[in-house]
Amino acid sequence: MFKARLFKTHMLAAFESAAGGGPDQDHDSVDARHMSAALELARRIPDRTWPNPPVGAVVVKDGRIIGRGAHLGPGRPHAEPVALAEAGAGARGATLYVTLEPCNHTGRTPPCTRAVLEAGIARVVIGSGPLWPPRILPGPTWN
């Protein structure tokens, strides 16, 4: 059970998980700071990921970044599993900031949503929604 938040330029739109819950304004400045860290990771590798978009992710627990990841190219692990692997067991109950909605399909790599759920992430902040239909999640609750 977690909340997914969509980060858009200067606003956050909160989505309710199956457990409910609405927008939490207290998180806005913290979310912006950590999303900036994820965006910086994505910015460092813009040309190497084609045809996939550059994606960055950070795992945050107790206010500090415990895992970082970036997608380095087709067929390589996506940003989310890289950040989760670096965070290790500390990811349980943490927040994941990712610049693109985690994929929910199997292609050259397994679905990132599975890795997020298995890691026990409590909250996901998303920088952008899906870029093409196979990445569309069945709503903000992943199960």
Residue frames as a rotation matrix with the C-alpha (Angstrom) as fourth column:
MET 1
0.589 0.808 0.000 0.00
0.808 -0.589 0.000 0.00
0.000 0.000 -1.000 0.00
PHE 2
-0.519 -0.755 -0.400 1.46
0.704 -0.643 0.301 3.38
-0.485 -0.126 0.866 -0.98
LYS 3
0.603 0.605 -0.520 0.56
0.182 -0.739 -0.648 6.77
-0.777 0.296 -0.556 -2.34
ALA 4
-0.211 -0.625 0.751 1.68
0.964 -0.005 0.267 7.72
-0.163 0.780 0.604 -5.83
ARG 5
0.397 0.273 -0.876 2.19
0.212 -0.956 -0.202 11.42
-0.893 -0.106 -0.437 -6.52
LEU 6
0.366 -0.225 0.903 2.54
0.926 -0.005 -0.376 12.92
0.090 0.974 0.207 -9.97
PHE 7
-0.039 -0.506 -0.861 5.04
0.454 -0.777 0.436 15.78
-0.890 -0.374 0.260 -10.04
LYS 8
0.307 0.172 0.936 4.26
0.939 -0.217 -0.268 18.38
0.157 0.961 -0.228 -12.71
THR 9
-0.066 -0.480 0.875 6.39
0.408 -0.813 -0.415 21.50
0.911 0.330 0.249 -13.06
HIS 10
-0.779 -0.241 0.578 5.13
-0.328 -0.629 -0.705 23.55
0.533 -0.739 0.411 -10.10
MET 11
0.080 0.851 0.519 2.32
-0.988 -0.002 0.154 21.39
0.132 -0.525 0.841 -8.83
LEU 12
-0.963 -0.264 0.044 1.79
-0.268 0.946 -0.181 18.00
0.006 -0.186 -0.982 -7.31
ALA 13
0.058 0.986 -0.155 -1.34
-0.885 0.122 0.449 16.02
0.462 0.111 0.880 -8.00
ALA 14
-0.703 -0.306 0.643 -1.89
-0.632 0.682 -0.367 13.26
-0.326 -0.664 -0.673 -5.47
PHE 15
-0.161 0.632 -0.758 -3.53
-0.552 0.579 0.600 10.02
0.818 0.515 0.256 -6.40
GLU 16
0.191 0.293 0.937 -5.29
-0.963 0.243 0.120 7.96
-0.192 -0.925 0.329 -3.81
SER 17
-0.832 -0.431 -0.348 -4.14
-0.471 0.882 0.033 4.42
0.292 0.191 -0.937 -3.30
ALA 18
-0.225 0.771 -0.596 -6.58
0.179 0.634 0.752 1.63
0.958 0.063 -0.281 -2.52
ALA 19
-0.356 0.031 -0.934 -6.15
0.923 0.168 -0.346 2.53
0.146 -0.985 -0.089 1.15
GLY 20
0.736 0.655 0.170 -7.24
0.637 -0.756 0.153 6.11
0.228 -0.004 -0.974 0.45
GLY 21
0.018 -0.701 -0.713 -5.53
0.678 -0.516 0.524 9.35
-0.735 -0.493 0.466 1.34
GLY 22
0.861 0.357 0.361 -5.38
0.508 -0.586 -0.632 12.68
-0.014 0.728 -0.686 -0.40
PRO 23
0.393 -0.736 0.552 -2.90
0.218 -0.508 -0.833 15.44
0.893 0.448 -0.039 -1.14
ASP 24
0.617 -0.316 -0.721 -0.31
0.759 -0.003 0.651 16.15
-0.208 -0.949 0.238 1.51
GLN 25
0.884 -0.193 0.426 0.95
0.050 -0.866 -0.497 19.71
0.465 0.461 -0.756 1.13
ASP 26
0.755 -0.625 0.199 3.71
-0.395 -0.192 0.898 19.15
-0.523 -0.756 -0.392 3.72
HIS 27
0.321 -0.642 0.697 5.59
0.526 0.732 0.432 17.01
-0.787 0.228 0.573 1.22
ASP 28
0.949 0.211 0.237 5.69
0.300 -0.361 -0.883 19.54
-0.101 0.908 -0.406 -1.65
SER 29
0.667 -0.742 -0.066 9.06
-0.743 -0.655 -0.140 21.23
0.061 0.142 -0.988 -1.01
VAL 30
-0.034 -0.655 0.755 10.72
-0.521 0.656 0.546 17.97
-0.853 -0.375 -0.364 0.05
ASP 31
0.481 0.297 0.825 9.30
0.466 0.711 -0.527 16.25
-0.743 0.638 0.204 -3.04
ALA 32
0.993 -0.109 -0.055 10.59
-0.109 -0.594 -0.797 19.04
0.055 0.797 -0.602 -5.29
ARG 33
0.314 -0.938 0.148 14.10
-0.903 -0.247 0.352 18.76
-0.293 -0.245 -0.924 -3.84
HIS 34
-0.184 -0.390 0.902 14.30
-0.205 0.913 0.352 14.98
-0.961 -0.121 -0.248 -4.24
MET 35
0.719 0.442 0.537 12.68
0.446 0.300 -0.844 15.03
-0.533 0.846 0.019 -7.69
SER 36
0.808 -0.502 -0.309 15.39
-0.588 -0.715 -0.378 17.51
-0.031 0.487 -0.873 -8.71
ALA 37
-0.129 -0.874 0.469 18.00
-0.720 0.407 0.561 14.94
-0.682 -0.265 -0.682 -7.68
ALA 38
0.093 0.247 0.964 16.29
0.375 0.889 -0.264 12.29
-0.922 0.386 -0.010 -9.85
LEU 39
0.959 0.284 0.016 16.07
0.139 -0.419 -0.897 14.74
-0.248 0.863 -0.441 -12.77
GLU 40
0.425 -0.879 -0.214 19.79
-0.854 -0.468 0.228 15.51
-0.300 0.086 -0.950 -12.46
LEU 41
-0.264 -0.477 0.838 20.58
-0.177 0.878 0.444 11.79
-0.948 -0.031 -0.316 -12.76
ALA 42
0.468 0.531 0.706 18.44
0.604 0.390 -0.695 11.60
-0.644 0.752 -0.138 -15.93
ARG 43
0.933 -0.099 -0.347 20.09
-0.269 -0.833 -0.483 14.73
-0.241 0.544 -0.804 -17.37
ARG 44
0.103 -0.990 0.096 23.54
-0.657 0.004 0.754 13.16
-0.747 -0.141 -0.650 -17.14
ILE 45
-0.650 -0.362 0.668 22.74
0.084 0.840 0.537 10.41
-0.755 0.405 -0.516 -19.66
PRO 46
0.088 0.881 -0.465 20.37
-0.475 -0.373 -0.797 11.91
-0.875 0.291 0.386 -22.28
ASP 47
0.155 -0.033 -0.987 21.85
-0.988 -0.023 -0.154 10.44
-0.018 0.999 -0.037 -25.48
ARG 48
-0.780 -0.622 -0.071 22.71
-0.621 0.783 -0.031 6.91
0.075 0.020 -0.997 -24.35
THR 49
-0.585 0.585 0.562 19.21
-0.182 0.581 -0.794 5.59
-0.791 -0.566 -0.233 -23.73
TRP 50
-0.140 0.582 -0.801 17.67
-0.962 -0.271 -0.029 5.85
-0.235 0.766 0.598 -27.22
PRO 51
-0.511 0.691 0.511 15.02
0.173 -0.499 0.849 4.70
0.842 0.523 0.136 -28.06
ASN 52
0.210 0.565 -0.798 14.09
0.926 0.146 0.348 4.80
0.313 -0.812 -0.493 -24.37
PRO 53
0.672 0.046 0.739 13.81
-0.057 -0.992 0.114 8.12
0.738 -0.119 -0.664 -22.53
PRO 54
-0.550 -0.835 -0.032 16.46
0.045 0.009 -0.999 9.13
0.834 -0.551 0.033 -19.98
VAL 55
0.634 0.773 -0.003 15.15
-0.035 0.033 0.999 8.29
0.773 -0.633 0.048 -16.49
GLY 56
-0.605 -0.773 0.192 16.54
-0.232 -0.059 -0.971 8.96
0.762 -0.632 -0.144 -13.03
ALA 57
0.563 0.774 -0.290 15.39
0.074 0.302 0.950 7.63
0.823 -0.556 0.112 -9.66
VAL 58
-0.621 -0.691 0.371 16.28
-0.399 -0.129 -0.908 8.15
0.675 -0.711 -0.195 -6.01
VAL 59
0.241 0.599 -0.764 15.17
0.545 0.568 0.617 6.25
0.803 -0.565 -0.190 -2.91
VAL 60
-0.424 -0.313 0.850 14.74
-0.392 -0.782 -0.484 8.46
0.816 -0.538 0.209 0.16
LYS 61
0.350 0.489 -0.799 14.34
0.603 0.534 0.592 7.34
0.716 -0.689 -0.108 3.76
ASP 62
0.473 -0.076 -0.878 14.34
0.820 -0.328 0.470 9.56
-0.323 -0.942 -0.093 6.83
GLY 63
0.866 0.033 -0.498 15.12
-0.049 -0.987 -0.150 12.58
-0.497 0.154 -0.854 4.66
ARG 64
-0.055 -0.947 -0.317 18.28
-0.671 -0.200 0.714 11.23
-0.739 0.252 -0.625 3.03
ILE 65
0.551 0.165 -0.818 18.97
-0.803 0.371 -0.466 9.59
0.227 0.914 0.337 -0.31
ILE 66
0.147 -0.460 0.876 19.89
-0.558 0.692 0.457 5.93
-0.817 -0.556 -0.155 0.19
GLY 67
-0.124 -0.191 0.974 19.75
0.610 0.759 0.227 4.78
-0.783 0.622 0.022 -3.44
ARG 68
0.054 0.072 -0.996 20.34
-0.613 -0.785 -0.090 6.36
-0.788 0.616 0.001 -6.85
GLY 69
-0.243 -0.156 0.957 19.79
0.530 0.805 0.266 4.98
-0.812 0.572 -0.113 -10.31
ALA 70
-0.037 0.223 -0.974 19.64
-0.741 -0.661 -0.123 5.96
-0.671 0.717 0.190 -13.97
HIS 71
0.737 0.301 0.606 18.61
0.192 0.766 -0.614 4.01
-0.648 0.569 0.506 -17.04
LEU 72
-0.090 -0.932 -0.352 21.74
-0.312 -0.309 0.898 3.52
-0.946 0.191 -0.263 -19.14
GLY 73
-0.591 -0.123 -0.797 20.27
-0.798 -0.057 0.600 2.13
-0.119 0.991 -0.065 -22.34
PRO 74
0.351 0.817 -0.457 18.03
-0.881 0.454 0.136 -0.42
0.318 0.355 0.879 -24.05
GLY 75
0.494 -0.053 -0.868 18.06
0.016 0.999 -0.052 -3.83
0.869 0.012 0.494 -22.42
ARG 76
-0.685 -0.726 -0.066 19.89
0.156 -0.057 -0.986 -2.48
0.712 -0.686 0.152 -19.37
PRO 77
-0.321 0.585 -0.745 18.20
0.947 0.194 -0.255 -2.26
-0.005 -0.788 -0.616 -15.95
HIS 78
0.306 0.532 0.790 15.86
0.451 -0.812 0.372 0.69
0.838 0.242 -0.488 -15.57
ALA 79
-0.341 -0.485 0.805 16.52
-0.331 -0.740 -0.586 3.48
0.880 -0.466 0.092 -13.06
GLU 80
0.464 0.639 0.613 14.13
-0.785 -0.024 0.620 2.15
0.411 -0.769 0.490 -10.42
PRO 81
0.947 -0.101 -0.304 15.70
0.199 0.930 0.311 -1.31
0.251 -0.355 0.901 -9.90
VAL 82
0.006 -0.993 0.117 19.19
0.484 -0.100 -0.869 0.25
0.875 0.062 0.480 -9.92
ALA 83
-0.269 -0.041 0.962 18.21
-0.592 -0.781 -0.199 2.72
0.760 -0.623 0.186 -7.18
LEU 84
0.728 0.619 0.295 16.40
-0.625 0.424 0.655 0.00
0.280 -0.661 0.696 -5.22
ALA 85
0.671 -0.559 -0.487 19.42
0.472 0.829 -0.300 -2.32
0.572 -0.029 0.820 -5.40
GLU 86
-0.358 -0.830 0.427 21.66
0.147 -0.501 -0.853 0.42
0.922 -0.243 0.302 -4.05
ALA 87
-0.044 0.442 0.896 19.18
-0.841 -0.501 0.206 1.10
0.540 -0.744 0.394 -1.22
GLY 88
-0.805 -0.275 -0.526 18.96
-0.063 0.921 -0.385 -2.61
0.591 -0.277 -0.758 -0.36
ALA 89
-0.352 0.675 -0.649 16.80
0.868 0.495 0.044 -3.53
0.350 -0.548 -0.760 2.63
GLY 90
-0.758 -0.001 -0.653 16.62
0.377 -0.817 -0.437 0.17
-0.533 -0.577 0.619 3.54
ALA 91
-0.898 0.437 0.045 14.11
-0.167 -0.433 0.886 0.66
0.407 0.788 0.462 0.71
ARG 92
-0.323 0.824 -0.466 11.33
0.794 0.504 0.341 -0.91
0.515 -0.259 -0.817 2.81
GLY 93
0.323 0.602 -0.730 9.04
0.887 -0.462 0.012 1.93
-0.330 -0.652 -0.683 3.90
ALA 94
-0.576 -0.646 -0.501 10.98
0.391 -0.756 0.526 4.52
-0.718 0.107 0.687 1.87
THR 95
0.593 0.670 -0.446 9.88
-0.075 -0.506 -0.859 6.94
-0.801 0.543 -0.250 -0.85
LEU 96
-0.258 -0.601 0.756 10.89
0.795 0.313 0.520 6.42
-0.549 0.736 0.397 -4.49
TYR 97
0.346 0.250 -0.904 11.27
-0.297 -0.885 -0.359 9.51
-0.890 0.392 -0.232 -6.69
VAL 98
-0.365 -0.420 0.831 11.36
0.628 0.548 0.552 8.63
-0.687 0.723 0.064 -10.39
THR 99
-0.695 -0.025 -0.718 11.23
-0.300 -0.898 0.322 10.95
-0.653 0.439 0.617 -13.41
LEU 100
-0.493 0.569 -0.659 8.95
-0.726 0.148 0.671 8.65
0.479 0.809 0.340 -15.43
GLU 101
0.409 0.739 0.535 6.10
-0.900 0.423 0.103 6.44
-0.150 -0.524 0.838 -14.27
PRO 102
-0.520 -0.652 0.552 7.52
-0.570 0.746 0.344 2.95
-0.636 -0.136 -0.760 -13.60
CYS 103
-0.451 0.318 -0.834 6.79
-0.772 0.331 0.543 0.52
0.448 0.889 0.096 -16.42
ASN 104
-0.093 0.541 0.836 4.27
-0.712 0.550 -0.436 -2.24
-0.695 -0.636 0.334 -15.84
HIS 105
0.898 0.330 -0.290 5.13
-0.436 0.589 -0.680 -4.55
-0.054 0.737 0.673 -18.75
THR 106
0.296 -0.817 0.494 7.80
0.144 0.550 0.823 -7.06
-0.944 -0.173 0.280 -19.65
GLY 107
0.897 -0.179 -0.405 10.05
-0.440 -0.257 -0.861 -6.13
0.050 0.950 -0.309 -22.54
ARG 108
0.244 -0.897 -0.369 13.81
-0.082 0.360 -0.929 -6.53
0.966 0.257 0.014 -22.48
THR 109
-0.878 -0.447 0.169 13.62
-0.183 -0.014 -0.983 -6.07
0.442 -0.894 -0.069 -18.71
PRO 110
-0.438 0.755 -0.488 11.03
0.860 0.510 0.016 -7.09
0.261 -0.412 -0.873 -16.10
PRO 111
0.401 0.694 0.598 8.35
0.435 -0.719 0.542 -4.61
0.806 0.042 -0.590 -14.96
CYS 112
-0.654 -0.645 0.395 9.67
0.015 -0.534 -0.845 -1.92
0.756 -0.547 0.359 -12.64
THR 113
0.131 0.782 0.609 6.37
-0.785 -0.293 0.546 -1.94
0.605 -0.550 0.576 -10.75
ARG 114
0.750 0.095 -0.654 7.20
0.172 0.927 0.332 -5.46
0.639 -0.362 0.679 -9.56
ALA 115
-0.254 -0.936 -0.242 10.58
0.636 0.027 -0.772 -4.29
0.729 -0.350 0.588 -8.20
VAL 116
-0.533 0.129 0.836 8.92
-0.451 -0.879 -0.152 -1.35
0.716 -0.458 0.527 -6.44
LEU 117
0.539 0.828 0.158 6.34
-0.629 0.271 0.728 -3.58
0.560 -0.491 0.667 -4.78
GLU 118
0.622 -0.344 -0.703 8.85
0.445 0.895 -0.044 -6.28
0.644 -0.285 0.710 -3.81
ALA 119
-0.476 -0.860 0.186 11.14
0.372 -0.388 -0.843 -3.66
0.797 -0.332 0.504 -2.24
GLY 120
-0.023 0.562 -0.827 8.32
0.999 0.045 0.003 -2.50
0.039 -0.826 -0.562 0.05
ILE 121
-0.899 -0.252 0.359 8.38
0.291 -0.955 0.059 1.12
0.328 0.157 0.932 -1.11
ALA 122
-0.432 0.748 -0.503 5.73
0.717 -0.053 -0.695 3.07
-0.547 -0.661 -0.514 0.83
ARG 123
0.541 0.555 -0.632 5.33
0.127 -0.797 -0.591 6.05
-0.831 0.240 -0.501 -1.50
VAL 124
-0.237 -0.566 0.790 6.16
0.919 0.132 0.371 6.86
-0.314 0.814 0.489 -5.12
VAL 125
0.323 0.245 -0.914 6.58
-0.061 -0.958 -0.279 10.37
-0.944 0.146 -0.295 -6.55
ILE 126
0.095 -0.142 0.985 6.41
0.880 0.474 -0.017 10.35
-0.465 0.869 0.170 -10.36
GLY 127
-0.562 -0.421 -0.711 7.83
0.099 -0.888 0.448 13.09
-0.821 0.182 0.541 -12.59
SER 128
-0.500 0.391 -0.772 5.87
-0.860 -0.327 0.391 12.18
-0.099 0.860 0.500 -15.72
GLY 129
0.396 0.736 0.549 3.17
-0.533 0.671 -0.516 9.78
-0.748 -0.089 0.658 -16.81
PRO 130
0.077 -0.352 0.933 3.62
0.469 0.838 0.278 7.02
-0.880 0.416 0.229 -19.40
LEU 131
-0.439 -0.358 -0.824 4.93
-0.496 -0.668 0.555 7.91
-0.749 0.652 0.115 -22.85
TRP 132
-0.572 0.302 -0.763 3.20
-0.690 0.326 0.647 5.15
0.444 0.896 0.022 -24.80
PRO 133
0.322 0.944 0.070 0.26
-0.801 0.232 0.552 2.80
0.505 -0.234 0.831 -24.13
PRO 134
0.328 -0.129 -0.936 2.12
0.211 0.976 -0.060 -0.37
0.921 -0.178 0.347 -23.00
ARG 135
-0.731 -0.663 -0.159 3.45
0.326 -0.135 -0.936 1.56
0.599 -0.736 0.315 -20.01
ILE 136
-0.219 0.715 0.664 0.05
-0.648 -0.615 0.450 2.67
0.730 -0.331 0.598 -18.78
LEU 137
-0.995 -0.102 -0.002 -0.63
-0.058 0.583 -0.811 1.35
0.084 -0.806 -0.585 -15.31
PRO 138
-0.336 0.930 -0.148 -4.08
0.601 0.333 0.727 0.10
0.725 0.156 -0.671 -14.34
GLY 139
0.764 0.550 0.337 -4.41
0.120 -0.634 0.764 3.11
0.634 -0.543 -0.550 -12.04
PRO 140
0.216 -0.732 0.646 -2.33
-0.728 -0.562 -0.394 4.45
0.651 -0.385 -0.654 -9.19
THR 141
0.397 -0.062 0.916 -2.58
-0.755 0.545 0.364 1.22
-0.522 -0.836 0.170 -7.18
TRP 142
-0.092 -0.512 -0.854 -0.12
-0.832 0.510 -0.216 -1.42
0.547 0.691 -0.473 -8.30
ASN 143
0.100 0.105 0.989 -0.86
-0.767 0.641 0.009 -5.01
-0.634 -0.760 0.145 -7.38
